[in-house]
């Protein structure tokens, strides 16, 4: 009985310590006081600011990055509307993601002057 209990506890410990890519960043992005929601490019960067990937917002301004390892990520967004560029500025937002956690983010873009 003791051996079975030790085996089960060892298995649980092994599974809980194994590396997972289950973190997610989901959110919404909007520009122009909420008039622009779709087609905004949201970019994901590593903690050392290396570009990882990007995605586009849907018709309601929603975006998602899934399958992320635990760690810090930067996200930023940009869109061009009728020749005007809207973005999140020079400082993308840093987001911490941990295993099996969904981090929600709201991005508001402002017009570049």
C-alpha positions in Angstrom: 0.0 0.0 0.0 2.8 2.4 0.9 4.5 1.7 -2.5 1.4 2.5 -4.4 0.9 5.7 -2.5 4.5 6.8 -3.1 4.1 5.9 -6.8 0.9 7.9 -7.1 2.5 10.9 -5.3 5.6 10.7 -7.5 3.4 10.6 -10.6 1.4 13.7 -9.5 4.6 15.5 -8.7 6.1 14.7 -12.1 3.0 15.7 -14.0 2.7 19.0 -12.1 6.3 19.9 -12.7 6.3 19.1 -16.4 6.5 22.1 -18.8 3.2 23.2 -20.2 2.3 25.6 -22.9 -1.2 26.3 -21.6 -1.1 30.0 -20.9 -3.2 32.4 -22.9 -3.6 36.1 -23.4 -7.1 37.2 -24.6 -8.5 40.6 -24.8 -10.1 43.4 -26.8 -8.6 46.3 -28.8 -10.3 49.4 -30.1 -9.4 52.7 -31.7 -11.1 56.0 -32.3 -13.2 55.9 -29.1 -14.3 52.4 -29.9 -15.4 53.0 -33.5 -12.7 50.7 -34.9 -12.8 47.2 -33.6 -11.9 44.8 -36.4 -8.7 44.4 -38.4 -6.4 45.8 -35.6 -3.1 44.0 -35.7 -2.0 42.8 -32.2 1.6 41.7 -31.9 3.1 39.5 -29.2 6.8 39.9 -28.1 8.9 37.9 -25.7 10.3 39.4 -22.6 13.5 40.3 -24.4 11.3 42.1 -27.0 11.8 39.5 -29.8 8.7 39.4 -32.1 6.8 36.1 -31.7 3.6 36.3 -33.7 0.6 38.5 -34.5 -3.1 38.2 -34.9 -6.0 40.4 -36.1 -9.0 41.4 -34.0 -12.4 40.1 -35.0 -15.5 42.3 -35.7 -16.0 42.8 -31.9 -12.3 43.7 -31.3 -11.4 40.4 -29.7 -8.0 38.7 -30.0 -6.2 35.7 -28.5 -2.7 34.2 -28.1 -2.8 30.6 -26.8 -0.3 27.9 -26.1 2.0 30.2 -24.2 4.7 29.2 -21.8 4.8 30.8 -18.4 6.6 34.2 -18.5 6.3 37.8 -19.3 5.2 39.0 -22.7 4.8 42.4 -24.4 1.8 43.1 -26.5 1.1 46.1 -28.7 -1.5 47.0 -31.4 -1.7 49.1 -34.5 -4.2 49.9 -37.3 -4.3 52.3 -40.2 -7.7 53.9 -41.0 -8.0 56.2 -44.0 -4.3 57.0 -43.8 -4.3 57.7 -40.1 -2.2 55.4 -37.9 -3.5 54.4 -34.5 -1.4 52.4 -32.1 -0.7 51.7 -28.4 2.3 53.9 -28.4 6.0 53.3 -27.9 5.6 51.2 -24.8 3.8 47.9 -25.4 2.0 46.5 -22.4 3.8 43.7 -20.4 1.6 40.8 -19.4 2.6 37.9 -17.2 1.2 34.5 -18.1 1.3 31.4 -16.0 0.3 27.8 -16.8 -3.3 27.2 -17.4 -4.1 30.9 -16.8 -6.0 33.2 -19.2 -4.8 36.8 -18.8 -7.4 39.3 -20.0 -6.1 42.6 -21.6 -7.8 45.7 -23.0 -5.9 47.8 -25.4 -6.9 51.3 -26.4 -5.2 52.7 -29.5 -4.6 56.5 -29.9 -4.0 58.3 -33.1 -0.3 59.1 -33.9 0.4 62.7 -34.5 
